[in-house]
């Protein structure tokens, strides 16, 4: 009886999924495998209760599913929910050198399994993650501060779609070169014949450094791109958002084991809050000689350090950092739709998204609308009113705003008048506090607006993460577009948006966005928002401006994670 090769059974199981995903990647048409609704009709009548129970069971306990990792014998963990309660989860501290050795030992069998088997195993991991979406939603909510439905969607199915997208992209790139060919070169006599075999080999150990705000959504592309291309992965979560990635790692390790591979292909490196004066674990791991690939989402300070130091040491570094997401307002034939769309975009998760708009450029001469001409001041007043009205029902508002995620955001949100004064701006709308009906300790704020003149560039030329945005008075729309181009080229942006009824203005905005290297949304007045992107269709980031050096998910994001080695011989 012939023994089945590791992972082979999953090839047939997930063949249709891989075909559908790779087709969607090629066409860029709508495709989503994982339903975004947490409805019992979709995930089962008891899924919500079981997910909540699993989350509660993890609290105030040791996370035993990772107890079989190489450990130091110590435990770490210091997560406190942005909604108030400490999580109390303790994680086994990873023995880094032993973990690296285990990962390196696991690599050959995973490499030799081949791209399609690896892709099928990765799909099985994602499928198993999807089945625990309610549990993950609670973990994401209580580590990031996202409201529950957003935690379910962004932390669950949307992240899972991005994971599947990375697997499909990795498979396409690895199979672009045939495994074997007979090569013939014509000559006067018999042709010269050679047999050439092409072998995909991984770079080596990969490191994923997670963020606090989107622990799964931002980690999954790098995690699955590296794993699908044959690289073992160390996951280093943000100290305040460990649980979602601990659950992820435990699922991945179980699936790998059941498929016949070494669990050490995925390991979690948790740590508590960094100690002042001592390097954090992320820096230690990034400089480890065995680490060859690094994926990072977070602030520009550490992201820049990784690009300089780790990148300068020859490691592949993929970063998503911070930027000045920009809205240019010229004119509109749907003022209510424009205001409603922007009010939602500012309010969603209190602006704590790397794609949330921050700088709104409005001509000093005003804006032409379907309700007549509006001066700069009138437009700013209408925008402030739209944000206030959108968040008027506080019980509804908390399910959009969520909670502020860290002390820096809270400091800005609770002293916007002082911030406006320090920046030399005008307070247009203060960040009104809302008491969360279930979690009274949560700091919840309606987004604020500060008005500034375009000449006051220091005020708006740095990211102001959280529920604060700027309405910037410019000379005219041409000046607004010049500022879009200039600020994004210098400081970066993940998104840009324009509102205009003039096709020439729209074309000029497209040119400015192309020059600046930022994705552009035009005249969004409906149920699509600038801070949302769709897997398999929208690229998240471009890699063409300082906000990010990579894009989820293009060929460049996956293709350099492996190399192709040729062996040839005469026939």
N, C-alpha and C positions, 0 to 999 in steps of 0.2 A: 504493500500500500504506500502510495507516494504522499509524503507530508506536504500539506499546503503551505506555500510561502507566506511569511508574515504580511498581513494586510490584504492578501489577495481576495478574500471573501467580500471585502468592502468595495472592490472594483465594480462588480455587477450591481450591488446595492445602490451605489451613488452615481452610476453612469449617466442616468438621465439628468440628474442635478448638475453635473459637470458640463454636460452638453448644453443645457439651458443657460447656465451661467456664462459660458464662453461665447455663446451666440449673443447674449445680451451685451456682453462687453464689446463685441464687434459692431453691433448695430446702434448702441447707445440708446435703445428704446427702453420704455418702462419695464422694469423687472424687479420683483421683490419676492423672495422665497418665504420670508418670515413675517406673518401678519402683525401689524403694529397695534391692533386693538387688544386690550387686556380682557376683552369680553369673555365670560364663561362659555359662550357659544363657540368661541375659537379655541381656547386653551383648556376647556373642561370646567365643569361645575365646581369642582373643589380646588382648582389650581391656585386661586387667590389665597384661600385659607391655608393651604399647604405651604405656599411660598412664605407667607407671614410667619407661620409656625417654624419653618426651617431657619428663618432669619432670627427669630427670638431664641431658638435653641443655640445658635452660634454665640449669642451675647453672653458676656461674663463667664467665658469658658475658654479652654485651650482649643485651637483649631486643629483637631486631631487628624483630619484627612491628609495633612502634610507632615505628619509625625515621622514618616519613613524617609524624608529627605535627609541628606547628610547634615547633621546639626552640631551645635556647640554644647547643647544641653541647657542653654538659657532660653528664655522666652522674651519676646518684645511685643509692643503694641500700645498705642496711646490715642486711639481714635475717639473723637467726641463728635456726636452728630451736630451739624449746624442748627438742627432744631432743638438742641439742648442736652439730651441725655448722653452720657458716656456709653460707648458700645461695650467696653470691657473685654474685647476679644484679645487673646494672647496667641502669638504665632511662634512656632519653633524658629529660633535663630539659625540661619544657614551657616554652615562651615564652608566658607567661600572656596578654599583650596580643594577640599574634598568634593565639593559640588562641581567645580571646574573639571576635576579629574574624571568624575562620573559622566559628565556631559561629553567629554572627549572620547571616553570609552564607548558611549552610546552612538556616536556619529557614524562609524563605518556601516553598520547594518541599515541605518536609516538612509544613508547615501545610496547604498546598493539596492534599496527597494525600488528606486526609480521614481520619476516625477509623477506618474499617474497613480501609483499606489500611495505615495505621500499625499497627493491631492485628495484621494478617497478617504484616507484616515483623517485628514484635516476636516473634511466635510462631516464625518461622523462626530468629531469633537464639537463642531458648530451645532449640529443637530441636537446633541446632548445638552449643550449650553442653552439652546432655545427652550428645551423642555423645563428648564429651571428659571425661566424669564421672570416669574413673579418673585422668586427668592432674590434674584439679582436686582430687581427693581427696588426692593426694600433696602438692599445693601447700597445701591447707588444713591438712593434718596438720602440715606442717613450718613453718607460720607461726603456727598457733593453739595447737598442742600437743594437739589432739583426737586420740583414738585413731583408727586407720585406718577402721574400719567406720563410726564416727560421722562422720568427715570425709567419707566417701563419701555417707552418707545426708543429713546436715544441710547439708554444703557442696555437695552435688550435687542429687539428685532432690527433696529437701524444699525446698531453695532455689528450684529450678526451678518447682515447683508454686506456691510463693508468688509467683514472677515472673509466671506465667500467671494467677494469681488477680488480680494488680494490673492486668494487661492487660485481663482480662475486666471488672473493675469499672470501669476507665476507659472501655471501649467502651460499657458500659451507660449510664453517666452522660452521655457525649457524644451518644449517640443518643436520649436521653430527650426532647430537643426535635427536632421534625421539621426537615428541611433547608429546606422551602418549603411555604407554605400560601396558599390564596386565602381572604381574610378578607372576610366579608360582614356588614354591620350593617343590619338591617331599618329602613326608613323608610316614610313614607306613600306615597312614590312608588317609584322604582327604588331597590333597596338600594345602599348605598355598598360598593364593592368595592375591595379593595387586595390587591396581591401582596406577601407578606412572606417574605423570605429570612433564614435564621438561620445564621450562620457561626461555627463554633468557632475561637477563636484562642488560642494558647498564651500563658502569662505571659511567657516569655522563658527565659533561660539558667538551668538548674538545676545545683545542686552536691550531690553525694552524698559525705558524709564517712564513710569506712568505719571499722570497729572491728577490734581485734586478734583477738578470740575467735571471731567468726562473720563472716568477711570477705565471704562471698557471701550467706548467709542474711539478714543484716541490711541488706545494700546493695541486693539485687535488688528489693524492693518499691518503694523510692523511685526507683531507676533506671528501672524499667519503667513505673511510674505517670507519671513525667515524660515519658519518651520517647513513650509511647502517646498522651499528650495534646498532643503536638506540640512539646515543649520539648527543645532540645539539652541534653546532660548532660556536665558535667565530673565525673569520678570522682576523688576525693582519697582514696587508701587510707591506712590506718594505716601508718606507716613500718616496722613489724615484720610487716606482712601485705599486701605489695604484689602478689605473684605471682598469687594467685587472681583479683584484679580486673584485673591486666594481661592475663591470658588472656581474661577476659570481655570487656574493651574491644577486644582484637584481633579476637575473633570477631564482635562487634557491628559493628565498622567494616567488616569483610569482607562481611558480609551486607548492610549498607546500600549498600555500593558495588555489589555484584552486583545489587541490586534497583533500582539507578538513582538512588540518593541520595548525598549528600555524606558522606564518612567523618567529617567534622568534627562530625557530630551526636553522636558519642561520643568523648571524649578523656580520657586518663589523666594526672593531675597527681601524679606520684610525687615523694617527697622522702626524704632520709635522716633520721636521728635529729635532732630539733630541737636547735638551739644555744641554750644558756642565755643569757638576756638578749635574745633576738631572737624576734620573733613567728614562729610556724610558718606554713606555707603555708595551712593550713586557715583561719586567722584572716584572712590576706591575701585569700584567695578569697572568704570569707564577706562581707567588706566591699566587695568590688569592685562598682562601681555597676551593672554589667551583670547580676550574679547576682540572680535574682528569687525562687528557690525553694531551700531548703536542707533536706536530710535528714541527720540525725545520729544515730549510736548511740555511746554511750560514757559516760564519767563525768559526774556532775552538775555539776562545776565548769565545764567548757567548755560543756556543754549549757545551763546557766543563762546563761552569757555570751552564747551565740547567741540565746537567747530574748529577752534584754534588749537587746543591742546590734544584732544583725541584725534581730530582730523589731521593735525600736523604730525601725529605719530603713525599715520598710515591707515587708520581705521576708517571704515565707511560710516559717516554720520548723517542721519536724516533728522532734521529738526522742524518743528512747528512752534513758532514763538509768538510774538505780539505784533500788533500793527494798528494803523489808523484807518479803520473801516469808514468809508466815505459815502455820503449821499449828496448828489448835485440836484438842486431843485431849480428848474427853469420855467416850466409851465405844465398845466395839466387840464384834461377835460373830465376829470373825476376827482375833485378835491376831497370828497368824503372818503372815497376809496384809498387815496394817497394817505390821508391822515390816519385812517383806521389801520392801514398796513404798517405804517411807521410806529404807531402806538403799540401794536402787538410786538413788533420787532424790538423796540426798546424794552418792553415789559417782560418778554419771555426770559425766564430764569434771571430776572433783574439785570439783564445786560451782561451776565457773566459767561458769555460765549465768545470764542475767538472770532466768530463771524458777525457778532452784533454790531450794528451801526453806532458810530460815535460822533463823527463830524458831519454836520449838515450845512452845506454851503447855499446861501440864499442871496440873490442880488440885492444891492441896496435900493435899486429902482423898483423892486417888487416882483411879484409872480402873477402871470396871467392864468386864470382858472375859469371853470364853467360857472362860477359864482361871482365873476367879476375880477377886477384887479385887486390884489392884496399887496400892501406895503410889506417891507421886511418885518416891521413890528407886528402888523396884523397877522402875517403868516406864523410868526413865532407864537403869538397869542393863541391862534387856532390849534397849533400843534400841542401846546401846553394843555389846552382844553381837551383835546382828543385823548391825551394820556390820562388826564384826570377822570374823564368820563369812562374810559375803558376800565379803569380800576376803581370805579365808584362802588360796586358791589364787593365788599371786602371778603366775603366768604368765597366768592368766585375768584377774586384777585389773587389770593394766596395760592390758588392752584395753578396760576400762571407765573407768579413772581418767585415762588420758592423762598429759600432763605439765603442770606448772604453767607459766603463760604469761608471767609477768613478775616482776621483782624484788620488787614489793610483795606479791604473792601468796606468793612463796617465803619472804619474811621472816616472814609470819604462820604459814605452814605448818610452818616449821622451829623455831618458838619458841612453841608453843601454851601450855606451862606459864607462860612469862613473860607472855603475853597474858592468860591467865586471872588471874594475880596482879594485873596492872595494872588489869584491869576489875573486880576485887573478886569474881571468880567462882570456882567449884570445877571443877577439871579432872576431867571424867568419862571422857574418852577422848582420849589423845594421838594426834597425827597420825603414825602409824607409817610410817617410810620403807620404800619398796620399790625394789629395784634393777631397772631395766628390762633384760631379757635381751639386747636388741639395741642399746639406746642407754644405756650406763651413766652418761653425763653428765646425763641427764634427772633433774629433781627430781620424784619421784612420792611422794605422801603419801596414806595412807588418811584419810578425813575424821575430824576431831576434834569432840568435844562438850564444851561448857562449861556448867555449871549456874549459874543466877543466880536471885535473887528478883525478882519483878515490880517491887518498889520500886526496884531498881537500874536505872532506865531508861537512864542513859548507856551502860550496857554493851551493850544490844541495840538501841538506837534509831538506829544508823548501820549502813550496809551493811558487812559483813565478807566481802568478795568472796573466794571460794576455798573450800578444804576445812575450814571451821570453821562450826559451827552451835551454837545456844544452846537449852538446855532450860530453860524459864522457869517457875518455881513461882508459880502464881496462887492467889488466894483461892478461886475456884470457876470453873465454866465461864462463868458470866455475866461475871465479871471478865475472863476470857480473850477473850470476844467484844468487850467494851468496849475492851480493848487492841488487838485487831485493827482495830476501827473507828478508834481514835485514832491509832495509829502509821501506818496506811496513809494516812489523811487528811493527816497532817503530813509524812510522809516518803516516801510512795508505796510501791507494790508492783505487781509484774506478775502474781503468783499468790497465791491463798489456798486453804487446804484445811481440811476439817473431818471429824472422825471421831466419829460418834454413832449410837446405836441409838434415840434419842429424837427423834421427828418434831418436837416443839416446839423442841428445840435446833437441829435442821437448819433449821427455818423462821427461827429467830432469827439463825442464821449467814447465811442468804440476805439477810435484812434488813441485817445489819451489812456484808456485802459490797456490797450495793447502795448503802448510805449512803457507804461508803468508795470506791466506784467501782473495784472489783477483781473479776476473774473468780474464781469459786469452784468447786472440785472437792470432791465429797462421797464419803467412804468408798471411796477408791481402794485396792483390795487385790489387783488383778489386774495385767494387762499394759499398763495405761494409767497414765501417771505425770504428776504435777502439772507437771513441767518440759517436757512435750511438748504441742504444739498441732498440729492438723491443718488444712492449707490448705483453703479453701472451706467450712469448717465452724466452726472455732474462730477467734475474733478474738484476735490477739496484742496484748495491751495493750488499754486502754479509752480512753485520753485523758482519763480522769475523775479521776486522782490524780497527784501530783507525779512519779511514776516515768516517765510518758510523756504527751505531749500529743496523741498520735495512736494509731490502731489499724490493724494490718495484718489485713484490708484492708476498711475500711468506705467508704461514699460520701464521707464528709468527707475521707478520705485522698487521694482523686483529684479530686473535683469542683472544688476551688478552684485546681487547676493550670491551668485554662483558663477563658475567659470566652466568652459568646455575644454576638455583635454582630449587630444586626438592620438590614436595609435594607428599605424599604417604598416602594411607589409605587401610584398609582391604576391600576386596570384600566379 
